[in-house]
């Protein structure tokens, strides 16, 4: 999959997916625990931030400490936002969950 057009299409698709996510009206499915669902999705989004830095390093042919640091900062901010946003939900359900 080293074809330049294929890589370009993958990157474009990823950007378009994130754009759609940003515009989506998101609702937790009725049969799913909202805390777990939200926490899992935000955790995945934090992992995406780290994977963007990995992809950039692969495409550029070298790592960039600034890109890596900014990706870690973004991932940390997303996880912090998850914790802040979901703490009231966790307390309302009477659950205490430890997330890493």
C-alpha positions as CSV (number, residue, x, y, z in Angstrom):
1,X,0.0,0.0,0.0
2,X,2.9,2.4,-0.7
3,X,1.0,3.8,-3.7
4,X,1.0,7.6,-3.3
5,X,-2.6,7.9,-4.5
6,X,-3.7,5.3,-2.0
7,X,-2.0,7.0,0.9
8,X,-3.5,10.4,-0.2
9,X,-6.9,8.8,-0.3
10,X,-6.5,7.3,3.2
11,X,-5.4,10.6,4.6
12,X,-8.3,12.4,2.9
13,X,-10.8,9.8,4.1
14,X,-9.5,10.1,7.7
15,X,-9.9,13.9,7.5
16,X,-13.4,13.6,6.1
17,X,-14.4,11.2,8.8
18,X,-13.2,13.5,11.5
19,X,-15.0,16.4,9.8
20,X,-18.2,14.4,9.8
21,X,-17.7,13.5,13.4
22,X,-17.3,17.1,14.3
23,X,-20.7,17.9,12.7
24,X,-22.6,14.8,13.9
25,X,-25.4,14.8,16.4
26,X,-24.1,12.1,18.7
27,X,-26.4,10.1,20.8
28,X,-25.7,7.1,22.9
29,X,-27.5,4.0,21.7
30,X,-30.5,3.2,24.0
31,X,-29.2,-0.3,25.1
32,X,-25.6,0.9,26.0
33,X,-24.3,2.4,29.2
34,X,-23.7,6.1,28.4
35,X,-20.6,6.4,30.7
36,X,-18.8,3.5,29.1
37,X,-19.8,4.4,25.6
38,X,-18.7,8.0,26.0
39,X,-15.5,7.1,27.8
40,X,-14.6,4.5,25.2
41,X,-15.1,6.9,22.2
42,X,-13.1,9.7,23.8
43,X,-10.3,7.2,24.6
44,X,-10.3,6.2,21.0
45,X,-10.2,9.8,19.9
46,X,-7.1,10.3,22.2
47,X,-5.5,7.3,20.5
48,X,-6.2,8.9,17.1
49,X,-4.3,12.0,18.2
50,X,-1.2,9.9,18.9
51,X,-1.6,7.9,15.7
52,X,-1.7,11.1,13.7
53,X,1.8,11.9,15.0
54,X,2.9,8.4,14.1
55,X,1.5,8.7,10.6
56,X,3.2,12.1,10.1
57,X,6.5,10.6,11.1
58,X,6.1,7.8,8.7
59,X,5.2,10.0,5.8
60,X,7.9,12.6,6.6
61,X,10.5,9.9,7.1
62,X,11.5,11.1,10.5
63,X,10.1,11.9,13.9
64,X,9.5,15.5,15.0
65,X,9.7,16.1,18.8
66,X,7.4,19.1,18.5
67,X,4.7,17.1,16.6
68,X,5.1,14.2,19.1
69,X,4.7,16.6,22.1
70,X,1.7,18.3,20.6
71,X,0.0,15.0,19.9
72,X,0.6,13.9,23.5
73,X,-0.7,17.2,24.7
74,X,-3.9,16.8,22.6
75,X,-4.4,13.2,23.7
76,X,-4.0,14.3,27.3
77,X,-6.4,17.2,26.9
78,X,-9.0,14.8,25.4
79,X,-8.6,12.4,28.3
80,X,-8.8,15.3,30.8
81,X,-12.0,16.5,29.0
82,X,-13.4,12.9,29.2
83,X,-12.7,12.8,32.9
84,X,-14.2,16.3,33.6
85,X,-17.3,15.7,31.4
86,X,-18.0,12.2,32.6
87,X,-17.4,12.7,36.4
88,X,-20.9,14.1,37.0
89,X,-22.4,11.2,34.9
90,X,-20.4,8.7,36.9
91,X,-21.5,10.2,40.2
92,X,-25.1,10.3,39.1
93,X,-25.1,6.6,38.4
94,X,-23.4,5.8,41.6
95,X,-20.5,4.2,39.8
96,X,-16.9,4.7,40.5
97,X,-14.7,3.6,37.6
98,X,-11.0,3.9,37.4
99,X,-9.8,4.6,33.8
100,X,-6.3,4.8,32.5
